[in-house]
Amino acid sequence: MSEPSPNQNADCEGNILLVDDDSALLEAVTDLLEVNNFHVVTAIDGKTALEIMRDYTPDLIISDITMPIMDGYQFFDTVRQNSAWTPIPFIFLTARGQQMDVRTGYSLGADDYLVKPFEPEDLIIKVQARLKRVRAIQAATQTEVDHMKQQLIAIFSHELRTPLTCIYGYANILHEDHAVMDDRTMTQMLDEVADGAERLVRLVENLMLLVRIDSGVVGMEVVRYGTDVDLSGLLKRVVESFQPVADMRKVVLDLQIEGEPITRGMKHYLENIMKNLVDNGIKFCKRGGGLVRITLNTHKNQAVLTVSDDGIGIAPTNQARIFDRFEQIDRHEMEQQGVGLGLTLAKSLIEYHSGSIEVSSEPGKGSIFTVRLPLA
């Protein structure tokens, strides 16, 4: 067994963990890989290899199948159970060349399978190809991560700075000039401060809810504490709460309810779904005289909620992205508030209630969001 070298060549093609109980083959394959500028660490069985991997993460693993103590299949299965090791390419190099053995190797999820005896060039080509693929995926992932970082920085700097600037500015003015300020001006400024604070509270609540969703807490709560919820009464209260915002933006809210559908779930999560959809409809409907139509009825043992607007609509290429977290379509054009979590949260909450959501939209003709929830 060879130990990981603390002074590996920074220009090497990759770090390989080679596992085989045949010492002669270990030496021969190690020489072959090192000649081709790979750094190689060896182990004589799967158990020893796992001990090495506690402190050393290879770029690729080559392993025999028939070995003492822990064979290649057991070793592979243990590696794949560790999420940190899942992306590591794994190649079986074995004398077991029957078609059934090859199929077993691939069915387990191995990236490649090479039968002894083998041509040295075949091994090198397979190793290079697997490493090249991994690096291409890593590069694409890093590009996506960098893009998301920049997107989040832009969104959060705007969503935090705007209300904080408003609150700080008006608070200073009120503190310095309240003695000479008339009641109307003071009330307007206090309203702006309250709006800014509410916007920050909404941002924090959405981020906290996202954490609860990702951690599985929401799913547990829905199953354990869910009760029968009257959707019609809940929807009426939600629409009433948005009436002042709609009036301010000169948007008509048209609510139509048939029957009294009842579903099983958590009332405040169902309310969150309705609020996100109604708020979304108001934001994106036609400016200065738009219409948001909200309907609730039942169909085939399901409660069906639709929220439609008469806004600019969503292009087909963007419809798959609108439920992604922190996604804002044409944010710079619409100037809408928010960090792009509303529809993400709504979709997750709907699915935790065993429901579904879909969007139908055409550019220039508005959008229709349809939610289906099972009746209690």
N, C-alpha and C positions, 0 to 999 in steps of 0.2 A: 504494500500500500504506500502511495506517495502522499505527502502532506501538501496542502495548499502553500504556494510560495508567497511570502510577503512582498517580494520584489518582482512582480510579474512585468513583463515587457508591455509597455503601454501601447505599442504598435501591433500587438499580436492580433490575429484574426478572431480570436474568441477563446473563452475558457471552457474546457471540456471535462466532464466527469465521466471516466471510463470504468465500468464495473464488470468484472469477469473473474472467475475462479481459476482460469488457466493463466499461469504466470508467464508462459512463453508468448501467448497471444497478447497479454497485457503489454509486454515489452515491445512486441513487433508493432502493434497498433499505436502505442505511444510514440515510437520513433517516427512512424508514418505521419502522424498528426503534427508532431513538433517540427518535422522537416517542412511542413506546409504552414508553419508559423502559428500553430495553435498551442496554447498552454494547457497541459493535461495533468489532472489529478486522478489517481487510480484507487480502486477499492476491490476487495476480493469477494464481496457479497453485498446483498441489499442492506443488511443491518449496518455494516461498516460504512456504506455510502451515506446512509441517513445520519450517522454520527458526524460524518464530515460536513454534511449540509447544514448542520446546526450553526456553523460559523463560516460557511462558504457557499455562495450561491453561484452555480455554474451558468453559462450561457446556453449549454446544451448537454444532454445526458445520452451516453451510449451504454446499453446494458445487455448482458447475456440473459437468458431465461433460466436455464438449469444451473442453479447454484445452491450451495449448502446454506443452512440457517434461515435465509430469506431468499426465495427465488425472484426472478425478474418480474413476474406478474404481481407478486405481493409488494415488491419495491415500487413498481409503477403505480399501483393503487394507492399506496401510502403517499407518494409524491403528489398525486392528483388531488388528494384530500386536503392538502395544504394550499389555501388560496394564494399564498405568496409564491408558490412554486408552479401553479397551474400553467402560466405562460411558457415555461421552459420546454423547448422541443425535446422529444424523447424518441430515440431510435433503438429498436431491438436489433442486436447483432448476435445471431445464434445459429447453431447447427441444426435446429429444428426447422426443417424446410418443407415439411408436408403442407399441402394446401390448407388443411384444417388449422395448423399452427399459425400460418400467415394470417388467415381470416380471424383467428382469435386475437392475435396481436393488434390488428387494425380495429376490431370490434371494441376492444378495450379503450381505444382512443389514441394509440401510439401514432406518432407523426410519420414514422417510416419503419421499414422492416428489411433487414439485409441478412442473407443466409451465408454461413460459412461453408466452404471457402469462398472468398469474394475477391473481386478485382480491387486493388487499392484505389484506382481512380473512381470507382463507383462509390466507395465510402466518402472520399473527399468531396465529390460532387453533391452527395446527399447532405453532408454536413454544411457545406457552403450554401446550398439552396435553402435549408431550414433556417440558418442564421440570417440570411439575406431577407427572408420573409418576415422573421421576427423584427428585424430592425426597420423594415418598411412599415410594419404595424405600429411600432414604437414611435417612429417619426410622425406618422399620421395622427396618432393619439396625442403626442406632445403638441402638435400644431393646433389640434382641436382644444386642448387644455389651455394653451396660450390665448387662443381666441376667446374662450369663455372667461378667462381671467380679465382680459381687457374689457369685455362686455360687462362683466359684473362691476368692475371698477367704475365704468362710465355710468351704469344704472344706479349703483348705490351712492356714488358721489352726488348725483342729481337728486335722488330720492331723500337723501339725508340733508344735503346742504340747503335745498330749497325751503323746506319747512323750518329748519333751524334758523336760517337767515331771517325768515319772516318773524318767527317768535322772538328772536334776539333783538331785531330792529324795532319792532313795535313795543316790546317791553321797555327798551331804553327810552323811546319817545314818551311813553306813558309815565315812566318814572320821573323824567325831567320836566315834562310840560303838562302834567295832569291838572295842575292848579289853574291853568289858563285855558284848558280845553273844554269845548262844549260837549254836552252829553251825547249828541249824535255821533260826533267824531270819535269819542272815546268808545262808544259801543261798537262802531265799525272796526276799530283797531282790535278790541277784545275778541270780536268775532273772527278776525283773521288769525289771531293767536290761537284761538280754540280750534280753528280748522287745521292749522299747522300741527298742533299737538295731536289731533285726531288722526291725521295722516301718519304721523310717526307711530302712534299706538297701533294702527292697522298694519303697518309694516312689521313691527315687532311680533304682533299676534300671528301674522301669516308665516313668519320664519319659525316661530315656536310650533305652529301646527305642522309645518313641513318636517320638523324634527320628530314630532310625535308619530307622524305617518311613517317616516323612514325607520323608526325604531320598532314599529309594530304595535305601539300602544293603542292607536286608534282602532285597529282591527280587533284587538282584545276587548276594548270597551264596547264596541258595537255588538259583539257576540255575547258578552257577559251582562251588559247593562241595557241592552236595547229594549225599547217598549213600543207599543202601538202609537203611531204619530198621525194626527189628522193633518194631511197635507194641504187641504183647502184653507183651513183656518190659519195655518202657518204662512201660506203664500200670500193671503190677504194682508197680514201684518207686515210682511216683508215689502210688498208693493207700497203700502201706505208709508213706510219709513223712507222710501225713495221718492215720494211725491214732491217734497220741497226741492230736491236736487233736479228732478225732471222739470218742475216749473221754472226754476232758475235758468235752465238751458232750453226752455221752450220746447220740451219733448212731451208728447202725449203717451201716457201709459194706458194701454187697453187690456184689461184683465177679463178673461172669460173662463169660468169654472163650471164643469158639469159634474154633479154628484159630490160625494165626500170621500174620496179615496184615502185609504189608510194603509200605511206601510210600517214595517218593523225596523226600528233603528234608534239612533241618538238624535233627539230633537235639535240640539244646537249645531250638530254637523249637517243635518238636512237644511237647516236655516242658512248655514254658511254656503251650501251649494246654491240655493236660490238667490242669495245676496250677490254672489259672484257673477251669476248669469245675468241678473237684472242690471247690475252695475256695468257689466260688459256691454249690454245692449244699449244703455244710455250713452256710454262713452263713444260708441262707434256708429250710432244712428246718424241720420242726416242732420246737419247742423242748422239750428234756427228753424224749428218746426218739424222735427223728425217724429217717427212713430215707433214705439216698441210694443209689440203685441205679445201678451203672455197668456197661454192657455194651459188648462189642467183638466184631464179627463181620464177615463179608464179604457183599456183595450186588451182583451185576452189575458186576464189576470195580472195586468200590469197598470200601474199609474203612469201616465204619459204627460210630461211637462215639456212645453215648447216655449222658447223665447226667441222672437224674431225681431230684426231691426231692418231699417230701410237705408242702411249706410252704404259704404263703398264696396262692401263684400270682401271676400278672401280669394285670392288666386288659387287654382288647384294645386300648384306647386308648393303653396304655403300651408295648405289645410292640414297636412300631416304634422306640421311643426307647432301648431298653435297650442297643443297640450304639453309641449316640452317646458320644463322649468326655466325661468328667466328668459323666456322667448317673447320678444315684442316685435310684431310685424309692422314694418314702416313706422317705427317709433318717432323718427325725426320729422315725419310728415304729419302724423296724427297728434303729436304733442300730448299724448295721454299720460296720466299719472300711473304709477305702479311699477313693480319690478318684474312683471311677467310671471306671477305665481297664481293668479286667480283661477284660470282654467286648469292648471296643473293640480291645484288643491281640489277643485270641484271634481275632476275626473277620478282622483284617488279616493275621495270620500264616496262617490257614487259606486265605485267598484267594491269598496268595503261594505256597502249596503246591497251587494249582489245585483247591482244595476249596470246600466250602460249609458254612454253619451255619444252622440254623433253630430256632425255639422254638415249642413247643406248650404252651399253659397255659390254665387256667381258675381264676378266683379261688376260693380255698378248697380247690383240688384239686392244688396243686403245679404244677411246671413240668418239661418235658422238653426238653433241648437235644440236637439231633442234628447230628453232624459227619460229613461224607462226604469222604473223601480217595481219590484214585486209587491203585490198587494198582501197585506197581513192576512 
